[in-house]
Amino acid sequence: MVIALLLCTACNDFIEIDPPKTEISNENVFNNDASAASAVRGIYSLMMTNPGFTRAGMEEYTGIASDELISYATRADVVQFYNNSLAATNNDVLGVFWREAYRYINNANAVLEGLSKSTGISSAMRNQLAGEAKFIRAFCHFYLVNLFGDVPYLTSTDYRMNAKAVRIPTAQIYENMEMDLLEAVSQLSEDYKFSAGERIQPNKGAAIALLARLYLYLGEWEKAETYATQVIGNPLYSLESDLNRVFLPNSAESIWQLRPVIPGSNTPQGQLFILIGAPNATSRRVSLTPHLVNAFEVDDERRAKWVGTFTNASGTWHYPYKYKVGLNPVLSEYATVLRLAEQYLIRAEARARLNDVAGAQEDLNAIRNRSGLENTSAFDQPTLLAAIEQERRVELFAEWGHRWLDIKRTNRANEILSLLKTDWQATDVLFPIPESERLLNPGLSQNDGY
């Protein structure tokens, strides 16, 4: 693990807040509500500043590792993702995923430790910030465990403990996540008043939404349905009838968004995906695969509104067009992390698993009808599950690695990717534990296949 690096940068990273940045000395961070809130907001600023999995890294790397994106990059570390031939020495596995996730976890732990010692923060602010820190910790561990399998679950900034932390079983990681999220639900605000009405910090709905996803991944169908229902029934959220409004700041469908903070730019997704020229090895390095483009039904409005096309004399390429803006000094889009459509699909799958055919059809149709499609023709559990997988594919494409995680959790990766990837092996469903981390901490074992 890069605990040594994390601790060297933890203090500096921790005190960075949204531009204009203000330095806050450690001894003063938790003396009052304003400075403590700024410190927590600084974590979200880092998520949108540091090149990592929260700045379109999840979308790009899992998209090229699965069947969503074609990669035109020539840099060896990226080529390894596209060819599913990762080496344990891959710098992007370390820098984009492992290091950044543990950086945010370390900062969340620092918040919790600071709050526990503070006497100058109001009770309401203490609860909100503690809930956000626990949410961040669970959120980052969710991606770590689904990308790497067993990993350390860190709850302290103590470098002596963290330097020796070992991988714990996936089941225990999920238990820890569940505990963090349940506590977050009890502490977070119901609405978004604490963030000036903007959906750029997690509230109770965000924690409940992540719990619904967690229970879906665990196969706890009743709980997945219950928690998704809580979000769907919350009057704060509703499906946007206009697909072009889904990813706008504070859309009715958004549950949690990250606000871009780099001057002159909008979302990292827009910068990565939008083709204003032919794909190349650096600035426009991905496009959609024909497999995905052809997966849309004929009348699906998502094909028309969420898939862009660039054509020149050399050819035609399709790209994700959910975000319409790349580089622009006027901020008009936020990166959407959690949104309501996923909750409908979570509940549809949970209901299908519970043999509630009518309920699953109702949820599936809510998403299909919004996209201009007729009601589903699926009529029993097997056909419904196949229809839900298809709907997740075309609704959630190029968003937060959903496709990669979906085919992994349903044990479909081998069946799908072995037909598309020349060097595919079953062990490729997990990334390697970075070798540099294992040299620092010999207690970290390596995944099979590496």
N, C-alpha and C positions, 0 to 999 in steps of 0.2 A: 504493500500500500504506500501511497505517497503522503503518509501522515506528516513526515518531516516537512515536505513542501507545503502542505496545508497549513501547518502551524506557523511556518515562516510568513505565509501570506494572509493568515486568518485575520489578524488585527487590522491590516490595511484594507482587506476586502470587506471586513465587517463594518467599517466605519464609512464606506462609500455609499452615498445615497443618490437619488435621482438628480440629474443636472438641474441647476448648478450644484455641484458637489460641495459638501461642507464637512470639514474634518471635525470629528467629535472624539475627544480623548476618552480612553476606556473608562477612566474613573468617573466620567460625567455622563456616559451613555444612558445609564438607567437611573438618573437622578430625577427625571420628570417625564411626563407623558410624551411630550413632543420629540425629545431626543430619542427615546426608546422606540417610538413609532418610526422615526426616520431610519434607525438602524435596521429594523425589520424590512422596511421598504427597500433598503439597500440590497437585500438579497435578491429581490425581483429585478432590480437594476442590473445586478451582476448576471442574472439569467439572460438578460437581453444585451449584454455587453461582451461577455466572454464567449469565444467560439467554442460551443459545446452542444450537448444534446438538446438543450432548451432553445437554441438559436438555429432551428431547422436541421440540427444534426440527426435527430431521430428520424425525421422524414427522409433525408437524403440517404443515410447509410443503411437503414432497414429497407428503404424503398429499392435500392439497387441490389441488396442481398436477397430480396424476394422477387415477385413478378410484377412490380409496379413501375419501376423506372429503369431506363437505359442510361448507363454511365459513359461519358466520353472522356473522363479524367484519365490522365496518363501517369499520375503520381502513384508510386507502387503501393502505398498504404491504402489508397482508395480502390485501386484495382483488385486488391485482395478481398475487399468486401464484395465487389461485383462478381468475382469468380468464386466466392465462398471458399477462399483458400487462406484464411487469416493465420498469421503467425503470432505467437505469443509476444513477439517484439514489435508488433504493429503500434506505431505511435498514436494513431487515431483511436484505437481501442482504449489506450491509456488516457489520452488527452481529451477526447470528445465525450467519452462516457464515464469511465471509472473516476478520473480525477475530478471532473466537474461535479458529478453527483456527490462525491464525498466532501467536496468543498462546501456545497450548500448545506449538507447535513451537519458539517462541523459548525457552520455559522448558525444554523438553527439551534444546535446544542448550546452554543455560546449565548444565544438569546435566552434560552430556558434557564441556564445557570445564572445569568445576570438578573433575570426577573426574580429568581428565588432568593437573591440576596438584597434586592432593592427594597427600600422603605419609602421611596419618593414617588411611586406610581399609583394611580388610582386603581381601584379594584376592577372597574370595567375595562380599563386599558390593559391591565395585567392579564385578564382572562382572554381578551381578544388576541393579544400578541402571543401568549402561550399557545392558544389554539392554532394560530397561523404557523408557529414554529413546529408544532407537532404535525400539522398537515404537510408542511414542506418536507419534514423528515420521512414521513410515510410515502409521500409522492416520489421522492428520489429513490427510496429503497424499492418501491414498486418496479421502477425501470431497471434497477440493478439486478434484482432477483430474476426478472423475466429475460434479461439479456445474458446474465452470467450464471444463473442457477444459485447454488448456495453462496452466500457472501456474508461478511461481518455486518452485524446490525449495530451501528455505533450510536450510543446515547450520551456520550461524554466528550469533552475536549481534552481530557487527560492523555497526553501523548504517550505516557508510559503504558497505559492500558491499551490504547489504540494501536501502538506499534507491535503489540503481541496478539491482537485480535485475530481470531480464526473464523473460518467459514462455518456458519451454523445451518442446520437443515432448512430447506425452503418452507416447510410447514411452520417452523418456529418464527421465521421471518414474517410470514403472513399473520401469525398470532400477534407479533409485536406491532405490525402495521395496523391491525384491527384495534388494538388497545389505543394506539396513538390517535386513530381517527375517531373512535368513540369518545375519547376525552376531548378531542377538538370539537366534535358536535356539541358537547355540553358547554363549551367555552366561547365558541364563535358567535358573532352577531347574526341575527336572522336576515337583516337586509344589508345594504351597502352604504349606510350613512357614514360609517367609519372611514370610508375611502371616497368621500365627497360624492357619493352616488355612482361612482364608476366601479365596474366589475373587475378591477385590477388587483384585488386582494381576496383571498379565499374567505367566504362566509360559511355559515352552517350548511347551506345548500351544496357548496363545493365539497365539503367533507362527506356529506351523505352520498353525493354522486360518486365519489371515489370509493366509498364503501360498497355501493351497488356493484361497481366494476370488480372490486376485490372478491365479493361473494360469487359473482359470475365465474371468475377464474378458479375459485375454490370448488365450484359445483354445488354450492349451497343455494339451490334454486329458490326456496321460499324466502330466504333473506334477500337475495338479489331482487326478487319481485317486490318485496316490501319496501326496500330502500329506494328503488327506482320509482315506485309509486309515490313516495314522499316528494321526490323532486318534480315529477310530472304534475302532481296535484298542487304544487306551490304556485300561487298566482304571480310570483315574480317572473316566472318563465313561461314562454309559449313559443311554438314553432313559427318562424318567420314565413309568411306566405310568399314573399319575394326572395328567391334564392340569392339574389345579389346583395341582400341586406344581412345575411347570416354572419358574416365576418367583419361587420362594421363595429366600431366602438360601442360597447354597451347594448348590443342588439338584444332583443327580447329572448333570443335563444341561448345567449351566452351565459355560462355559469361562472367561469373564471377565465380571464384574459391576461396577457402580458402586454404592457404598453411599451412600444419601442422608445429607446432613450438615446440612440445615436443620432446626432443632428444630421438633417438632410436625407434621412432614410425612413422608410416605413417598416413593414415586417420583414424579418429575414427570409420568411417563406416566399414573399413576393420577389425579393431580390434573387433568390435561388432559382425559382421556377420559371418566371416570365421570360419568354424568348423574344428578344427584340432583334435577333439575328440567328444565324445557324448555330447549333450547339458547338461548343469547343471544349478544350481541355481545362479551362480555368473558370471564366466568369459565367458561362451558360453550359454547365457540364452535365445536365440531365434532361431527359424528355420521357414522356409516357411510353410504356410498352404497347405494342399492338394488342397484346392479351387483355390489357385493361381497357383500352379504347373500345375494343370490340365487345366488351362485357356489358355495355349499356344497351338497354332496350331502345327500340327505334324512337319512341315518343318521349324518352326520358329527358326532361328539361335540364337535368344536371349535365348531360352531355353537351347541351348547347351553351349553358351558362358557366359551367365549372371546368370546361376543357377548352383551352385556347389552341390556336393553330398558327404556325409560322411557315410560310412558303417562299422559296426563292428558286432560282434556276437549278439549284442542286438537289432540291427535294422538298418534302413537307414533313414537319414535325409537330407533334401534339404535346401540350404541357399542362400541368395543373394551373387552373385559372380561378381558384377560389378567392385568392387575393389578387386585386387588380392593379396594385401600385407597388413599385420597387423603390427606386431612389426618387424622392420628392421631398422638398423642405416642408410641405404642408402635410401634417400627420392626419391621415384619414382612415387608417385601419389598425386594429390591434390583433396580435397573435392569439387566437382562440385555443385554449387548452382543453376546457371541458364545455360541452354544449348539450342541449336538451335532446337532440336527435339520438345521441348515443344511448340515453336513458330509455327511450322508446324501444331501441333495438335490444338493450339488455333485458328489459321486461318481456319483450316478445320471445327471446330465447329461453328465459327462465320459465315462462308460461308453457312454451312448447315442450320443454323437458318435463314439466309437471302434467303434460297431456291436457292442458287447457287450450284446446284448438281454437275456440272462438276468441278467447282473450289474446292469443298470439296473433291471430289474423287481424284483429282490431288494431294492435300496435303496429304491425307491419304495414297495414293499409294507411295509417296516419303518415308514415314516411313516404310511401309510394304515391299517395294522392297529392301530397305537397309537391311532388316532383312531376305531376301531370300524368301519372300512370293509373291504370285501373286497379281494382282490388286484386289481391293475390289469388292465384288459382290453387295454391297449396292447400291440402285438405286433411292431412294427418301429420303425425310427428315427423316421420322421415322427410316428407316433402317440405314441411315447414322449416325444419332445420337447414335444409339446402337453400331454401328461399331466403332465410335470414342471413346465411353466410354470403349469399349473392348481394343482398341489400347492404350489408355492412361493407362489402367490397366497393360498391359504387357510391355509397354515402360518405364513407370515412376515408376514402383514398387520399394518400399524401397528407395524412394527419397523424402525427404522433406515433407512427409505427404500428397503427392498428392492424394492418394487413399481415405484417410479419408476426405480430403477437397472436393474431387470431389463428393462423394456420399452425402455429406452434402449439397453442393450448388445446386445439381440437385434434392434434396428432395427424394433421394433414400435410405437414411440410414435406415429408418424404415423397408422398404421392404426387404433389404438385410440382415441387422444385426439381425432383430427379429427372423430370421430362424436359426441363428447361435449362438446367445448369450442368455443364459437362462434367465438372469435378465434384458434384454434390455428394456429401456423405451424411449419414444420419446424425453424426456428432456435430455437424455445422449449425444445429439449432441453438447452440450456446456459443458465446464468444469466449476466447481464452482469457484466463486470468493474466493480466500483464506481467511479463517476466520480471520487469524491474521491481514490481511490488513484491514478488516472491523472493527476490534477492534481499530486499529490506526486511521482509518478514517470512522466514522459512516455514512458519506455521500455516501459510496459505498453500493449499493443495491446488493442483492443476485439473482442469476439465479433461475428460476423455477426448482423444483425438488430437491433442496438442502435446 
